[in-house]
């Protein structure tokens, strides 16, 4: 449990560093934005897929130990 929390904390910190460096996380080409008048709908499809892949790889690596 402790190792999992440490890895997740480091992952969150790493994403924070990437965002502060200007990497457009959450605004990838596969993310959809629909604007109609004063209504905006945002669906982060590509960001969700990448986050899922990264999370799955981290969990697979932690599960081997």
NORMOSUL-V6516 format. One record per residue. N is the residue number from 0. PSI is psi in whole degrees, 0 to 359 (none if undefined). D_LAST is the distance of its C-alpha to the last C-alpha in Angstrom with 2 decimals. Layout:
# NORMOSUL-V6516
n	psi	d_last
N	PSI	D_LAST
N	PSI	D_LAST
This chain:
# NORMOSUL-V6516
n	psi	d_last
0	318	12.02
1	318	12.97
2	321	10.26
3	316	11.18
4	322	14.79
5	314	14.62
6	316	13.28
7	322	15.88
8	318	18.47
9	324	18.04
10	316	18.32
11	319	21.46
12	320	22.85
13	319	22.40
14	321	24.26
15	319	26.88
16	316	27.46
17	319	27.89
18	319	30.35
19	337	32.28
20	353	32.63
21	6	34.33
22	128	31.84
23	63	33.16
24	128	30.06
25	357	31.50
26	50	34.51
27	164	33.33
28	334	35.79
29	3	34.41
30	134	34.90
31	135	38.15
32	126	40.73
33	123	43.96
34	123	46.78
35	103	49.93
36	238	52.34
37	15	50.72
38	132	47.71
39	129	44.43
40	126	41.53
41	124	38.25
42	106	35.52
43	71	32.46
44	306	31.45
45	319	30.00
46	321	28.23
47	320	26.66
48	315	25.47
49	318	23.93
50	321	22.25
51	318	20.86
52	314	19.51
53	315	17.88
54	319	16.38
55	317	15.10
56	319	13.49
57	316	11.81
58	325	10.56
59	318	9.42
60	321	7.47
61	330	5.92
62	341	5.58
63	340	3.81
64	none	0.00
